[in-house]
Amino acid sequence: MPAQPPTSPDRINDELESITGELSRLFAGRVDLDHVRAVVHESYRTISSQAAVTAHVIPLTRHAARAHLESEAG
C-alpha cells in the first residue's frame, strides 16, 4: 500500500520541520534557519491552498522551497 500523505496538523508540521532540517543543512552558512523555516512554511501554504490532490503537496513543498533558497543563495 502506498504511503498516505500527512493530513493531521501534527504530521504536516513534522514533515515541514523535516524539510526545514534538510534544507538548513544544505544551505548551512548561507541561509539562516529561521528564513529556511519561513520559506518552507510559505511554500506549503501556497501549494496546499491551490492543490486539488494533496498526495504530492509535501514533495512539491520541498522542491519549491529548495528552488527558492537556491535562487537567493546563488
ABEGO torsion letter per residue (X at the ends): XBBBBBABAAAAAAAAAAAAAAAAAAABGABBAAAAAAAAAAAAAAAAAABABAAAAAAAAAAAAAAAAAAAAX
